[in-house]
Amino acid sequence: MRIKFVIAISLIVVLAFGINSFGGSNIRKNTFTFSAPVYEVEDLIAELQKDGDNVLVSGKIRNLSHTPVKGCVIIYFKNDKGKVVRSVEVDVNDKMSFRHGKTGVFETTVNIGNVPDIQNVVVEFVNR
């Protein structure tokens, strides 16, 4: 009887330690991945031309990723309520790729004569 009790206790102890060591602790051993912008808008200019109807928008996109990128920028014109009232798409770097740490340039003139109340210009780079 005593031997059955010792064997039962031993089996419970082995199972408890075995499950704990195979299951492991709740400490993560792998690192997490993270996402962050892989580009930066630099030298952004949005300048109303003398005629009052056209805006010159230009700037640079700095590649912060570790691979070459190419794409376009989407330029959003927003009113005082933050609503997009006009947008245009412009190629960056004449559709040529640019490497890590380098910049691609863009420039366009946009007619906004029929769009009242533009208060803000936002530029977003799209990698293609």
A tleap script that builds the chain and sets N, CA, C and O, in Angstrom:
source leaprc.protein.ff14SB
mol = sequence {
  NMET ARG ILE LYS PHE VAL ILE ALA ILE SER
  LEU ILE VAL VAL LEU ALA PHE GLY ILE ASN
  SER PHE GLY GLY SER ASN ILE ARG LYS ASN
  THR PHE THR PHE SER ALA PRO VAL TYR GLU
  VAL GLU ASP LEU ILE ALA GLU LEU GLN LYS
  ASP GLY ASP ASN VAL LEU VAL SER GLY LYS
  ILE ARG ASN LEU SER HIE THR PRO VAL LYS
  GLY CYS VAL ILE ILE TYR PHE LYS ASN ASP
  LYS GLY LYS VAL VAL ARG SER VAL GLU VAL
  ASP VAL ASN ASP LYS MET SER PHE ARG HIE
  GLY LYS THR GLY VAL PHE GLU THR THR VAL
  ASN ILE GLY ASN VAL PRO ASP ILE GLN ASN
  VAL VAL VAL GLU PHE VAL ASN CARG
}
set mol.1.N position { 0.825 -1.178 0.000 }
set mol.1.CA position { 0.000 0.000 0.000 }
set mol.1.C position { 0.876 1.251 0.000 }
set mol.1.O position { 0.635 2.207 -0.737 }
set mol.2.N position { 1.882 1.212 0.836 }
set mol.2.CA position { 2.770 2.354 0.919 }
set mol.2.C position { 3.525 2.538 -0.390 }
set mol.2.O position { 3.801 3.676 -0.767 }
set mol.3.N position { 3.861 1.491 -1.082 }
set mol.3.CA position { 4.582 1.577 -2.340 }
set mol.3.C position { 3.679 2.211 -3.405 }
set mol.3.O position { 4.154 3.024 -4.198 }
set mol.4.N position { 2.407 1.863 -3.439 }
set mol.4.CA position { 1.480 2.458 -4.390 }
set mol.4.C position { 1.341 3.956 -4.143 }
set mol.4.O position { 1.242 4.743 -5.085 }
set mol.5.N position { 1.335 4.342 -2.867 }
set mol.5.CA position { 1.230 5.758 -2.504 }
set mol.5.C position { 2.467 6.523 -2.964 }
set mol.5.O position { 2.347 7.618 -3.513 }
set mol.6.N position { 3.663 5.952 -2.744 }
set mol.6.CA position { 4.921 6.590 -3.143 }
set mol.6.C position { 4.990 6.684 -4.671 }
set mol.6.O position { 5.412 7.704 -5.214 }
set mol.7.N position { 4.577 5.622 -5.355 }
set mol.7.CA position { 4.599 5.647 -6.818 }
set mol.7.C position { 3.624 6.706 -7.348 }
set mol.7.O position { 3.940 7.426 -8.296 }
set mol.8.N position { 2.443 6.797 -6.734 }
set mol.8.CA position { 1.458 7.796 -7.167 }
set mol.8.C position { 1.990 9.210 -6.954 }
set mol.8.O position { 1.863 10.065 -7.831 }
set mol.9.N position { 2.582 9.451 -5.794 }
set mol.9.CA position { 3.150 10.781 -5.498 }
set mol.9.C position { 4.295 11.079 -6.462 }
set mol.9.O position { 4.398 12.191 -6.979 }
set mol.10.N position { 5.151 10.094 -6.703 }
set mol.10.CA position { 6.287 10.288 -7.616 }
set mol.10.C position { 5.793 10.598 -9.024 }
set mol.10.O position { 6.338 11.472 -9.699 }
set mol.11.N position { 4.763 9.882 -9.466 }
set mol.11.CA position { 4.210 10.124 -10.779 }
set mol.11.C position { 3.632 11.539 -10.890 }
set mol.11.O position { 3.821 12.205 -11.908 }
set mol.12.N position { 2.947 11.989 -9.876 }
set mol.12.CA position { 2.392 13.349 -9.862 }
set mol.12.C position { 3.511 14.381 -9.914 }
set mol.12.O position { 3.413 15.355 -10.661 }
set mol.13.N position { 4.564 14.187 -9.142 }
set mol.13.CA position { 5.696 15.121 -9.119 }
set mol.13.C position { 6.377 15.155 -10.487 }
set mol.13.O position { 6.688 16.232 -10.996 }
set mol.14.N position { 6.609 13.987 -11.085 }
set mol.14.CA position { 7.262 13.932 -12.399 }
set mol.14.C position { 6.394 14.622 -13.453 }
set mol.14.O position { 6.899 15.396 -14.266 }
set mol.15.N position { 5.106 14.345 -13.438 }
set mol.15.CA position { 4.215 14.994 -14.390 }
set mol.15.C position { 4.174 16.505 -14.198 }
set mol.15.O position { 4.199 17.255 -15.174 }
set mol.16.N position { 4.111 16.956 -12.952 }
set mol.16.CA position { 4.056 18.394 -12.676 }
set mol.16.C position { 5.314 19.087 -13.163 }
set mol.16.O position { 5.228 20.128 -13.814 }
set mol.17.N position { 6.492 18.529 -12.863 }
set mol.17.CA position { 7.739 19.152 -13.311 }
set mol.17.C position { 7.935 19.002 -14.809 }
set mol.17.O position { 8.466 19.900 -15.462 }
set mol.18.N position { 7.511 17.873 -15.356 }
set mol.18.CA position { 7.646 17.644 -16.791 }
set mol.18.C position { 6.803 18.608 -17.606 }
set mol.18.O position { 7.280 19.161 -18.597 }
set mol.19.N position { 5.569 18.815 -17.207 }
set mol.19.CA position { 4.688 19.738 -17.918 }
set mol.19.C position { 5.221 21.159 -17.809 }
set mol.19.O position { 5.194 21.917 -18.778 }
set mol.20.N position { 5.707 21.516 -16.618 }
set mol.20.CA position { 6.227 22.869 -16.416 }
set mol.20.C position { 7.479 23.103 -17.257 }
set mol.20.O position { 7.638 24.182 -17.827 }
set mol.21.N position { 8.376 22.108 -17.348 }
set mol.21.CA position { 9.591 22.352 -18.112 }
set mol.21.C position { 9.340 22.292 -19.615 }
set mol.21.O position { 9.980 23.028 -20.366 }
set mol.22.N position { 8.426 21.436 -20.077 }
set mol.22.CA position { 8.106 21.419 -21.500 }
set mol.22.C position { 7.278 22.633 -21.905 }
set mol.22.O position { 7.480 23.209 -22.974 }
set mol.23.N position { 6.354 23.009 -21.047 }
set mol.23.CA position { 5.525 24.171 -21.342 }
set mol.23.C position { 6.323 25.450 -21.244 }
set mol.23.O position { 5.986 26.453 -21.873 }
set mol.24.N position { 7.368 25.413 -20.465 }
set mol.24.CA position { 8.224 26.579 -20.303 }
set mol.24.C position { 7.560 27.648 -19.462 }
set mol.24.O position { 6.403 27.528 -19.058 }
set mol.25.N position { 8.304 28.669 -19.216 }
set mol.25.CA position { 7.750 29.784 -18.468 }
set mol.25.C position { 7.075 30.736 -19.446 }
set mol.25.O position { 7.100 30.506 -20.655 }
set mol.26.N position { 6.492 31.769 -18.945 }
set mol.26.CA position { 5.807 32.739 -19.793 }
set mol.26.C position { 6.736 33.843 -20.274 }
set mol.26.O position { 6.264 34.865 -20.772 }
set mol.27.N position { 8.015 33.667 -20.141 }
set mol.27.CA position { 8.990 34.662 -20.608 }
set mol.27.C position { 9.233 34.441 -22.087 }
set mol.27.O position { 9.545 33.328 -22.512 }
set mol.28.N position { 9.092 35.492 -22.867 }
set mol.28.CA position { 9.322 35.391 -24.308 }
set mol.28.C position { 10.819 35.369 -24.578 }
set mol.28.O position { 11.590 36.131 -23.994 }
set mol.29.N position { 11.200 34.489 -25.464 }
set mol.29.CA position { 12.621 34.371 -25.786 }
set mol.29.C position { 12.966 35.053 -27.092 }
set mol.29.O position { 14.126 35.399 -27.318 }
set mol.30.N position { 11.989 35.253 -27.954 }
set mol.30.CA position { 12.233 35.914 -29.241 }
set mol.30.C position { 11.939 37.399 -29.105 }
set mol.30.O position { 11.162 37.815 -28.246 }
set mol.31.N position { 12.560 38.179 -29.952 }
set mol.31.CA position { 12.289 39.605 -29.923 }
set mol.31.C position { 11.059 39.910 -30.757 }
set mol.31.O position { 10.694 39.144 -31.649 }
set mol.32.N position { 10.441 41.004 -30.471 }
set mol.32.CA position { 9.290 41.454 -31.238 }
set mol.32.C position { 9.757 42.212 -32.468 }
set mol.32.O position { 10.826 42.821 -32.458 }
set mol.33.N position { 8.971 42.177 -33.510 }
set mol.33.CA position { 9.241 43.035 -34.649 }
set mol.33.C position { 8.473 44.329 -34.437 }
set mol.33.O position { 7.521 44.364 -33.658 }
set mol.34.N position { 8.869 45.372 -35.108 }
set mol.34.CA position { 8.175 46.643 -34.978 }
set mol.34.C position { 8.117 47.323 -36.331 }
set mol.34.O position { 8.896 47.027 -37.237 }
set mol.35.N position { 7.189 48.227 -36.440 }
set mol.35.CA position { 7.041 48.983 -37.672 }
set mol.35.C position { 7.216 50.459 -37.370 }
set mol.35.O position { 6.808 50.948 -36.317 }
set mol.36.N position { 7.809 51.136 -38.284 }
set mol.36.CA position { 8.005 52.575 -38.162 }
set mol.36.C position { 8.070 53.132 -39.579 }
set mol.36.O position { 8.306 52.392 -40.534 }
set mol.37.N position { 7.863 54.421 -39.708 }
set mol.37.CA position { 7.990 54.981 -41.061 }
set mol.37.C position { 9.376 54.694 -41.627 }
set mol.37.O position { 10.373 54.772 -40.909 }
set mol.38.N position { 9.437 54.366 -42.899 }
set mol.38.CA position { 10.714 54.063 -43.531 }
set mol.38.C position { 11.128 55.178 -44.483 }
set mol.38.O position { 11.967 54.986 -45.363 }
set mol.39.N position { 10.531 56.329 -44.291 }
set mol.39.CA position { 10.889 57.481 -45.099 }
set mol.39.C position { 10.655 58.743 -44.263 }
set mol.39.O position { 9.994 58.719 -43.225 }
set mol.40.N position { 11.214 59.825 -44.750 }
set mol.40.CA position { 11.045 61.118 -44.071 }
set mol.40.C position { 10.887 62.193 -45.137 }
set mol.40.O position { 11.642 62.229 -46.109 }
set mol.41.N position { 9.906 63.067 -44.953 }
set mol.41.CA position { 9.706 64.179 -45.878 }
set mol.41.C position { 10.626 65.316 -45.440 }
set mol.41.O position { 10.621 65.713 -44.275 }
set mol.42.N position { 11.406 65.832 -46.371 }
set mol.42.CA position { 12.348 66.919 -46.071 }
set mol.42.C position { 12.128 68.079 -47.039 }
set mol.42.O position { 11.634 67.897 -48.152 }
set mol.43.N position { 12.501 69.254 -46.596 }
set mol.43.CA position { 12.506 70.460 -47.435 }
set mol.43.C position { 11.187 70.679 -48.165 }
set mol.43.O position { 11.183 71.053 -49.338 }
set mol.44.N position { 10.080 70.451 -47.491 }
set mol.44.CA position { 8.761 70.605 -48.102 }
set mol.44.C position { 8.452 72.087 -48.299 }
set mol.44.O position { 8.581 72.895 -47.379 }
set mol.45.N position { 8.045 72.418 -49.506 }
set mol.45.CA position { 7.647 73.788 -49.851 }
set mol.45.C position { 6.271 73.727 -50.501 }
set mol.45.O position { 6.049 72.939 -51.420 }
set mol.46.N position { 5.353 74.552 -50.029 }
set mol.46.CA position { 4.045 74.726 -50.666 }
set mol.46.C position { 3.868 76.225 -50.803 }
set mol.46.O position { 3.525 76.911 -49.841 }
set mol.47.N position { 4.102 76.726 -51.999 }
set mol.47.CA position { 4.183 78.168 -52.233 }
set mol.47.C position { 3.125 78.618 -53.237 }
set mol.47.O position { 3.106 78.158 -54.378 }
set mol.48.N position { 2.258 79.510 -52.808 }
set mol.48.CA position { 1.236 80.065 -53.693 }
set mol.48.C position { 1.913 80.965 -54.719 }
set mol.48.O position { 2.694 81.848 -54.363 }
set mol.49.N position { 1.614 80.739 -55.976 }
set mol.49.CA position { 2.217 81.513 -57.056 }
set mol.49.C position { 1.536 82.886 -57.179 }
set mol.49.O position { 0.467 83.106 -56.609 }
set mol.50.N position { 2.153 83.789 -57.914 }
set mol.50.CA position { 1.652 85.158 -58.037 }
set mol.50.C position { 0.239 85.244 -58.600 }
set mol.50.O position { -0.509 86.161 -58.258 }
set mol.51.N position { -0.133 84.300 -59.458 }
set mol.51.CA position { -1.465 84.353 -60.057 }
set mol.51.C position { -2.570 84.018 -59.049 }
set mol.51.O position { -3.743 84.279 -59.315 }
set mol.52.N position { -2.207 83.444 -57.897 }
set mol.52.CA position { -3.173 83.129 -56.841 }
set mol.52.C position { -3.965 81.855 -57.082 }
set mol.52.O position { -4.749 81.448 -56.225 }
set mol.53.N position { -3.777 81.220 -58.228 }
set mol.53.CA position { -4.518 79.999 -58.551 }
set mol.53.C position { -3.658 78.739 -58.491 }
set mol.53.O position { -4.188 77.630 -58.428 }
set mol.54.N position { -2.364 78.899 -58.509 }
set mol.54.CA position { -1.463 77.742 -58.558 }
set mol.54.C position { -0.561 77.696 -57.335 }
set mol.54.O position { -0.123 78.722 -56.814 }
set mol.55.N position { -0.296 76.453 -56.889 }
set mol.55.CA position { 0.610 76.224 -55.757 }
set mol.55.C position { 1.747 75.345 -56.240 }
set mol.55.O position { 1.515 74.293 -56.835 }
set mol.56.N position { 2.972 75.771 -55.987 }
set mol.56.CA position { 4.147 74.956 -56.257 }
set mol.56.C position { 4.417 74.126 -55.010 }
set mol.56.O position { 4.601 74.675 -53.924 }
set mol.57.N position { 4.441 72.809 -55.159 }
set mol.57.CA position { 4.742 71.911 -54.043 }
set mol.57.C position { 5.971 71.107 -54.422 }
set mol.57.O position { 5.998 70.460 -55.469 }
set mol.58.N position { 6.987 71.146 -53.572 }
set mol.58.CA position { 8.203 70.385 -53.829 }
set mol.58.C position { 8.789 69.916 -52.515 }
set mol.58.O position { 8.457 70.428 -51.446 }
set mol.59.N position { 9.663 68.937 -52.614 }
set mol.59.CA position { 10.326 68.416 -51.418 }
set mol.59.C position { 11.182 67.215 -51.751 }
set mol.59.O position { 11.408 66.878 -52.914 }
set mol.60.N position { 11.652 66.578 -50.685 }
set mol.60.CA position { 12.493 65.394 -50.820 }
set mol.60.C position { 11.940 64.308 -49.901 }
set mol.60.O position { 11.364 64.588 -48.850 }
set mol.61.N position { 12.132 63.073 -50.327 }
set mol.61.CA position { 11.796 61.916 -49.512 }
set mol.61.C position { 13.100 61.197 -49.186 }
set mol.61.O position { 13.799 60.739 -50.089 }
set mol.62.N position { 13.430 61.097 -47.903 }
set mol.62.CA position { 14.644 60.387 -47.488 }
set mol.62.C position { 14.281 58.932 -47.190 }
set mol.62.O position { 13.348 58.655 -46.436 }
set mol.63.N position { 15.026 58.017 -47.789 }
set mol.63.CA position { 14.812 56.582 -47.609 }
set mol.63.C position { 15.491 56.132 -46.317 }
set mol.63.O position { 16.719 56.132 -46.229 }
set mol.64.N position { 14.701 55.750 -45.319 }
set mol.64.CA position { 15.230 55.251 -44.055 }
set mol.64.C position { 15.189 53.723 -43.978 }
set mol.64.O position { 15.653 53.134 -43.002 }
set mol.65.N position { 14.634 53.084 -45.011 }
set mol.65.CA position { 14.599 51.623 -45.023 }
set mol.65.C position { 15.978 51.109 -45.437 }
set mol.65.O position { 16.862 51.885 -45.801 }
set mol.66.N position { 16.141 49.817 -45.378 }
set mol.66.CA position { 17.428 49.236 -45.753 }
set mol.66.C position { 17.396 48.602 -47.137 }
set mol.66.O position { 18.275 47.816 -47.491 }
set mol.67.N position { 16.376 48.949 -47.913 }
set mol.67.CA position { 16.274 48.476 -49.282 }
set mol.67.C position { 15.957 49.670 -50.180 }
set mol.67.O position { 15.396 50.659 -49.710 }
set mol.68.N position { 16.302 49.593 -51.443 }
set mol.68.CA position { 15.941 50.682 -52.358 }
set mol.68.C position { 14.417 50.821 -52.455 }
set mol.68.O position { 13.691 49.829 -52.394 }
set mol.69.N position { 13.949 52.053 -52.603 }
set mol.69.CA position { 12.519 52.314 -52.753 }
set mol.69.C position { 12.298 53.194 -53.979 }
set mol.69.O position { 13.187 53.927 -54.412 }
set mol.70.N position { 11.101 53.099 -54.517 }
set mol.70.CA position { 10.664 54.042 -55.542 }
set mol.70.C position { 9.156 54.138 -55.417 }
set mol.70.O position { 8.493 53.202 -54.970 }
set mol.71.N position { 8.634 55.265 -55.811 }
set mol.71.CA position { 7.195 55.443 -55.686 }
set mol.71.C position { 6.768 56.853 -56.009 }
set mol.71.O position { 7.366 57.543 -56.835 }
set mol.72.N position { 5.710 57.257 -55.330 }
set mol.72.CA position { 5.142 58.579 -55.571 }
set mol.72.C position { 4.730 59.195 -54.249 }
set mol.72.O position { 4.685 58.524 -53.218 }
set mol.73.N position { 4.431 60.473 -54.296 }
set mol.73.CA position { 3.838 61.138 -53.150 }
set mol.73.C position { 2.399 61.480 -53.503 }
set mol.73.O position { 2.077 61.801 -54.647 }
set mol.74.N position { 1.555 61.404 -52.505 }
set mol.74.CA position { 0.195 61.912 -52.646 }
set mol.74.C position { 0.153 63.197 -51.839 }
set mol.74.O position { 0.448 63.210 -50.644 }
set mol.75.N position { -0.214 64.266 -52.504 }
set mol.75.CA position { -0.279 65.579 -51.860 }
set mol.75.C position { -1.745 65.875 -51.588 }
set mol.75.O position { -2.566 65.940 -52.503 }
set mol.76.N position { -2.054 66.052 -50.308 }
set mol.76.CA position { -3.427 66.336 -49.891 }
set mol.76.C position { -3.542 67.808 -49.522 }
set mol.76.O position { -2.721 68.333 -48.770 }
set mol.77.N position { -4.550 68.462 -50.047 }
set mol.77.CA position { -4.868 69.842 -49.679 }
set mol.77.C position { -6.106 69.778 -48.791 }
set mol.77.O position { -7.146 69.254 -49.191 }
set mol.78.N position { -5.980 70.322 -47.572 }
set mol.78.CA position { -7.073 70.230 -46.601 }
set mol.78.C position { -7.615 71.605 -46.263 }
set mol.78.O position { -6.898 72.604 -46.309 }
set mol.79.N position { -8.913 71.639 -45.917 }
set mol.79.CA position { -9.529 72.904 -45.503 }
set mol.79.C position { -9.346 73.103 -43.991 }
set mol.79.O position { -8.660 72.315 -43.341 }
set mol.80.N position { -9.956 74.148 -43.438 }
set mol.80.CA position { -9.768 74.461 -42.019 }
set mol.80.C position { -10.408 73.425 -41.088 }
set mol.80.O position { -10.135 73.428 -39.888 }
set mol.81.N position { -11.244 72.550 -41.619 }
set mol.81.CA position { -11.855 71.486 -40.816 }
set mol.81.C position { -11.073 70.175 -40.932 }
set mol.81.O position { -11.465 69.170 -40.339 }
set mol.82.N position { -9.977 70.175 -41.688 }
set mol.82.CA position { -9.162 68.987 -41.863 }
set mol.82.C position { -9.650 68.050 -42.948 }
set mol.82.O position { -9.121 66.948 -43.093 }
set mol.83.N position { -10.643 68.461 -43.710 }
set mol.83.CA position { -11.190 67.638 -44.785 }
set mol.83.C position { -10.343 67.819 -46.046 }
set mol.83.O position { -9.970 68.939 -46.393 }
set mol.84.N position { -10.043 66.716 -46.726 }
set mol.84.CA position { -9.288 66.771 -47.975 }
set mol.84.C position { -10.206 67.321 -49.060 }
set mol.84.O position { -11.253 66.744 -49.353 }
set mol.85.N position { -9.796 68.455 -49.661 }
set mol.85.CA position { -10.601 69.081 -50.708 }
set mol.85.C position { -9.977 68.919 -52.097 }
set mol.85.O position { -10.620 69.190 -53.110 }
set mol.86.N position { -8.721 68.475 -52.131 }
set mol.86.CA position { -8.043 68.230 -53.416 }
set mol.86.C position { -6.846 67.352 -53.115 }
set mol.86.O position { -6.239 67.470 -52.050 }
set mol.87.N position { -6.501 66.476 -54.038 }
set mol.87.CA position { -5.288 65.675 -53.900 }
set mol.87.C position { -4.698 65.409 -55.277 }
set mol.87.O position { -5.416 65.366 -56.276 }
set mol.88.N position { -3.395 65.233 -55.314 }
set mol.88.CA position { -2.690 64.898 -56.552 }
set mol.88.C position { -1.612 63.871 -56.243 }
set mol.88.O position { -1.120 63.784 -55.118 }
set mol.89.N position { -1.257 63.101 -57.252 }
set mol.89.CA position { -0.214 62.094 -57.136 }
set mol.89.C position { 0.958 62.516 -58.010 }
set mol.89.O position { 0.772 62.872 -59.174 }
set mol.90.N position { 2.174 62.477 -57.448 }
set mol.90.CA position { 3.364 62.936 -58.164 }
set mol.90.C position { 4.473 61.905 -57.998 }
set mol.90.O position { 4.731 61.446 -56.886 }
set mol.91.N position { 5.137 61.533 -59.106 }
set mol.91.CA position { 6.259 60.595 -59.044 }
set mol.91.C position { 7.428 61.217 -58.284 }
set mol.91.O position { 7.660 62.424 -58.342 }
set mol.92.N position { 8.150 60.371 -57.579 }
set mol.92.CA position { 9.356 60.797 -56.854 }
set mol.92.C position { 10.571 60.313 -57.626 }
set mol.92.O position { 10.611 59.170 -58.082 }
set mol.93.N position { 11.545 61.171 -57.769 }
set mol.93.CA position { 12.831 60.831 -58.364 }
set mol.93.C position { 12.680 60.323 -59.802 }
set mol.93.O position { 13.408 59.426 -60.227 }
set mol.94.N position { 11.731 60.902 -60.548 }
set mol.94.CA position { 11.481 60.509 -61.936 }
set mol.94.C position { 11.307 58.998 -62.097 }
set mol.94.O position { 11.798 58.410 -63.061 }
set mol.95.N position { 10.609 58.379 -61.154 }
set mol.95.CA position { 10.303 56.935 -61.142 }
set mol.95.C position { 11.529 56.053 -60.957 }
set mol.95.O position { 11.454 54.843 -61.171 }
set mol.96.N position { 12.653 56.636 -60.565 }
set mol.96.CA position { 13.878 55.866 -60.323 }
set mol.96.C position { 13.966 55.535 -58.831 }
set mol.96.O position { 13.535 56.327 -57.993 }
set mol.97.N position { 14.517 54.379 -58.504 }
set mol.97.CA position { 14.659 53.997 -57.095 }
set mol.97.C position { 15.807 54.781 -56.462 }
set mol.97.O position { 16.694 55.296 -57.144 }
set mol.98.N position { 15.756 54.850 -55.138 }
set mol.98.CA position { 16.849 55.484 -54.389 }
set mol.98.C position { 17.131 54.658 -53.141 }
set mol.98.O position { 16.218 54.114 -52.521 }
set mol.99.N position { 18.418 54.573 -52.780 }
set mol.99.CA position { 18.901 53.670 -51.737 }
set mol.99.C position { 18.740 54.253 -50.333 }
set mol.99.O position { 18.361 55.409 -50.148 }
set mol.100.N position { 19.044 53.403 -49.359 }
set mol.100.CA position { 19.029 53.779 -47.942 }
set mol.100.C position { 19.867 55.039 -47.717 }
set mol.100.O position { 21.000 55.139 -48.188 }
set mol.101.N position { 19.301 55.977 -47.004 }
set mol.101.CA position { 20.005 57.206 -46.668 }
set mol.101.C position { 19.963 58.274 -47.747 }
set mol.101.O position { 20.306 59.427 -47.487 }
set mol.102.N position { 19.556 57.916 -48.933 }
set mol.102.CA position { 19.507 58.871 -50.054 }
set mol.102.C position { 18.116 59.492 -50.147 }
set mol.102.O position { 17.162 59.009 -49.538 }
set mol.103.N position { 18.020 60.575 -50.923 }
set mol.103.CA position { 16.729 61.242 -51.095 }
set mol.103.C position { 16.290 61.190 -52.553 }
set mol.103.O position { 17.104 61.184 -53.477 }
set mol.104.N position { 14.985 61.153 -52.722 }
set mol.104.CA position { 14.362 61.317 -54.023 }
set mol.104.C position { 13.583 62.620 -53.998 }
set mol.104.O position { 13.042 62.993 -52.957 }
set mol.105.N position { 13.515 63.310 -55.107 }
set mol.105.CA position { 12.871 64.628 -55.145 }
set mol.105.C position { 11.550 64.568 -55.898 }
set mol.105.O position { 11.325 63.694 -56.735 }
set mol.106.N position { 10.691 65.514 -55.577 }
set mol.106.CA position { 9.429 65.667 -56.300 }
set mol.106.C position { 9.104 67.140 -56.396 }
set mol.106.O position { 9.524 67.939 -55.559 }
set mol.107.N position { 8.342 67.495 -57.438 }
set mol.107.CA position { 7.899 68.873 -57.630 }
set mol.107.C position { 6.705 68.873 -58.566 }
set mol.107.O position { 6.671 68.140 -59.555 }
set mol.108.N position { 5.733 69.699 -58.242 }
set mol.108.CA position { 4.564 69.849 -59.108 }
set mol.108.C position { 3.924 71.203 -58.851 }
set mol.108.O position { 4.119 71.817 -57.802 }
set mol.109.N position { 3.164 71.647 -59.824 }
set mol.109.CA position { 2.335 72.835 -59.669 }
set mol.109.C position { 0.889 72.386 -59.780 }
set mol.109.O position { 0.520 71.674 -60.714 }
set mol.110.N position { 0.071 72.808 -58.818 }
set mol.110.CA position { -1.319 72.373 -58.756 }
set mol.110.C position { -2.225 73.593 -58.828 }
set mol.110.O position { -2.022 74.571 -58.108 }
set mol.111.N position { -3.220 73.531 -59.695 }
set mol.111.CA position { -4.199 74.611 -59.802 }
set mol.111.C position { -5.253 74.417 -58.716 }
set mol.111.O position { -5.959 73.408 -58.697 }
set mol.112.N position { -5.352 75.391 -57.816 }
set mol.112.CA position { -6.333 75.325 -56.724 }
set mol.112.C position { -7.313 76.493 -56.802 }
set mol.112.O position { -7.997 76.802 -55.826 }
set mol.113.N position { -7.377 77.138 -57.961 }
set mol.113.CA position { -8.219 78.317 -58.121 }
set mol.113.C position { -9.686 78.075 -57.840 }
set mol.113.O position { -10.372 78.970 -57.346 }
set mol.114.N position { -10.184 76.887 -58.143 }
set mol.114.CA position { -11.596 76.608 -57.908 }
set mol.114.C position { -11.850 75.878 -56.589 }
set mol.114.O position { -12.962 75.411 -56.344 }
set mol.115.N position { -10.823 75.779 -55.737 }
set mol.115.CA position { -10.964 75.101 -54.444 }
set mol.115.C position { -10.730 76.129 -53.337 }
set mol.115.O position { -9.587 76.488 -53.055 }
set mol.116.N position { -11.795 76.597 -52.718 }
set mol.116.CA position { -11.626 77.622 -51.680 }
set mol.116.C position { -11.157 77.025 -50.352 }
set mol.116.O position { -11.306 75.831 -50.095 }
set mol.117.N position { -10.597 77.877 -49.538 }
set mol.117.CA position { -10.327 77.577 -48.130 }
set mol.117.C position { -9.287 76.484 -47.889 }
set mol.117.O position { -9.435 75.703 -46.949 }
set mol.118.N position { -8.259 76.408 -48.696 }
set mol.118.CA position { -7.189 75.449 -48.409 }
set mol.118.C position { -6.315 76.036 -47.299 }
set mol.118.O position { -5.831 77.163 -47.398 }
set mol.119.N position { -6.129 75.254 -46.253 }
set mol.119.CA position { -5.374 75.722 -45.103 }
set mol.119.C position { -4.138 74.887 -44.802 }
set mol.119.O position { -3.240 75.338 -44.092 }
set mol.120.N position { -4.088 73.658 -45.343 }
set mol.120.CA position { -3.027 72.742 -44.946 }
set mol.120.C position { -2.645 71.859 -46.132 }
set mol.120.O position { -3.494 71.485 -46.940 }
set mol.121.N position { -1.352 71.530 -46.224 }
set mol.121.CA position { -0.839 70.621 -47.245 }
set mol.121.C position { -0.148 69.462 -46.541 }
set mol.121.O position { 0.726 69.666 -45.698 }
set mol.122.N position { -0.549 68.239 -46.894 }
set mol.122.CA position { 0.021 67.033 -46.292 }
set mol.122.C position { 0.618 66.185 -47.417 }
set mol.122.O position { 0.008 66.032 -48.476 }
set mol.123.N position { 1.808 65.637 -47.183 }
set mol.123.CA position { 2.474 64.816 -48.188 }
set mol.123.C position { 2.682 63.419 -47.618 }
set mol.123.O position { 3.181 63.245 -46.506 }
set mol.124.N position { 2.280 62.425 -48.418 }
set mol.124.CA position { 2.428 61.022 -48.025 }
set mol.124.C position { 3.176 60.279 -49.112 }
set mol.124.O position { 2.797 60.348 -50.281 }
set mol.125.N position { 4.251 59.558 -48.741 }
set mol.125.CA position { 5.006 58.773 -49.706 }
set mol.125.C position { 4.415 57.375 -49.815 }
set mol.125.O position { 4.094 56.750 -48.804 }
set mol.126.N position { 4.271 56.884 -51.046 }
set mol.126.CA position { 3.750 55.544 -51.308 }
set mol.126.C position { 4.832 54.768 -52.055 }
set mol.126.O position { 5.192 55.113 -53.180 }
set mol.127.N position { 5.341 53.721 -51.419 }
set mol.127.CA position { 6.367 52.868 -52.031 }
set mol.127.C position { 5.703 51.903 -52.993 }
set mol.127.O position { 4.735 51.234 -52.631 }
set mol.128.N position { 6.212 51.822 -54.215 }
set mol.128.CA position { 5.620 50.919 -55.225 }
set mol.128.C position { 6.638 49.950 -55.740 }
set mol.128.O position { 6.324 49.118 -56.591 }
savepdb mol mol.pdb
quit
